[in-house]
Amino acid sequence: MTSYDPRATLDAISANAVPVVLVGGLSIVAMFVFFVEAARMGARDRVYPMALWMTALWWPHDGSYLLHLGDWWGRYDHWFMQLFWFAIVVTFLAETTFFVQTVRFGRDELSPGLTAPAHAARMLGALACGVISWTLLKGALDDPLYLLSFMATLLWGGPSGSALLGRRPDGRGQSVLEWIGFTVMAVLYSVASIGFFGGGFFHSWAYLALCVAACAWAVVHLRQVWLSGAPLTSRHPHRRNLLASEK
């Protein structure tokens, strides 16, 4: 299966600038809600708020996008990629926060019996493996604008949350608002890419299946978080504790 043509895709985005800005802008707002709320929940509950393998994938993905700023202001020189660069600054800072929280709060869960320095070394090793894996994957992908890989990272966001919920059934480290943000982000990015990126690859069965799977798992996990009794937001008490006290 062939990938998209970057110039044709950017031309299609320019031709659909108004809906791309509206839909994509709302998706970015939802993305900020997800990342900031996750970091707040980690600090509040003193746990790592994202599965380690997810942080180890997202951190090099977003970091490499930032390092390619010469492409966004030089090779392609397109406003969409430039605006997205500024949005990724926020997500990269949040992912760095997730990693720091993993080192600070994750020793009992991830490195039981090890000293704090040994745990930190293990986490740095995991992050290094993520960097190497992403570098190899990026080299194999025909995805110069990161438009496919961004949707692919959304596919694994839901499983990351489900993995944490399996480890912490009470929903610690997650909130309902966080996963509302993630679900809205996944749905709106799917709408924007399918509707306004020029068709072709973005109308292929594989890409459509990727979008459907990412959005479906996001909705399923949002329901699981709600049923777990997790707080509505990082500013609210845990709902399971409230229900227990009422009994």
HUGI-V969478 format. One record per run of one state. SS is the DSSP state (~ for helix, > for strand, _ for the rest). FROM is the first residue (numbers start at 1). TO is the last residue. Records with the same first field share a line. If there is no record, write none. Layout:
# HUGI-V969478
SS=FROM-TO ; FROM-TO
This chain:
# HUGI-V969478
_=1-5 ; 16-16 ; 46-51 ; 68-68 ; 76-78 ; 106-106 ; 111-115 ; 141-146 ; 168-175 ; 197-199 ; 204-204 ; 229-238 ; 247-247
~=6-15 ; 17-45 ; 52-67 ; 69-75 ; 79-105 ; 107-110 ; 116-140 ; 147-167 ; 176-196 ; 200-203 ; 205-228 ; 239-246
